[in-house]
């Protein structure tokens, strides 16, 4: 519904002036918000820089951010844009509505809590138990237990020879930005190790989770035979070495569609696993403080310097208690 507005600027001349000179990364982030603003700007027939506080709130509700960080980032971009407009004498008055209201409670009021973003351990078990291919179930379980890496490299670099069902330690290899492989050994469940063993020995990938009625054109495919656990189907690739990152994102998207979980993403599965581990630590220590959060970060290869942001966004007792209300 909103895609028509996602690629255009309202009052393009001024938006282009504002964005000129920003770094490439900043340009991408800022332009995404400013393009989405066009949907509300068209309705109100005014530029975002002239919005009052009620109109800014209308736009934020339209954006429906799912975390405190994304809500804060969007509001900060809007505030910066209005500041610039005031300096350029574009705004009808010289008052920036966001200068005095950026409290945690104001930022939090726009966070959309209705979407199913996180999954309990039991929900993950039901999900993986309903998957025909161990290539799929092991993938979900890897993410839930802290295996990811840059471009999913920790997952895609798992070798068949790494699997030891008599051990609960697994060596995983992350591809750093430099291209260097960084190895670490992490504890995993017997459940995951058994899934990996079965995935490593699969030779056929059943399309559409073994349901031919979903797409009559889809056929089961033979998996590439190489040393890696997670492999592409022969008919779908010309690369017979390590699979690329699209394999992970594509399979998780498909799983979300099969089970009607539109927000089932690799990152949300990972965050769900972080919440489960945090819950276990709370059960042991009776608290969730920096010490426990750092331990979670270590398992999930997350920079422990951002613990404050993590706890504000989702890794907190409130989220855990809401998620596990019935468990």
Buried (B, 14 or more C-beta within 10 A) or exposed (E): EEEEBEEEBBBEEBBEEBBEEEEEEEEEBBBBBBBBBBBBBEEBEBBBBBBEEEBBBBBBEBBEBBBBBBBBBBBBBBBBBBBBBBEEEBBEEEEBBBEEBEEEEBBEEBBBEEEEBBBBBEBBBEBBEEBBBBBBBBBBBBBBBBBBBEBBBBBBBBBBEBBEEEEEEBBBBBBEEEEEBBEBEBEBEEBBBBBBBBBBEBEEBBBBBEEEEEEEEEEBBEBBEBEBBBBBBBEEBEEEEBBBBEBBBEBBBBBBBBBEBEEBBBEBBBBBBBBBBBBEBBEEEEEBEEEBBEBBBEBBBBEEEBBEBBBBBBBBEEBBEEBBEEE
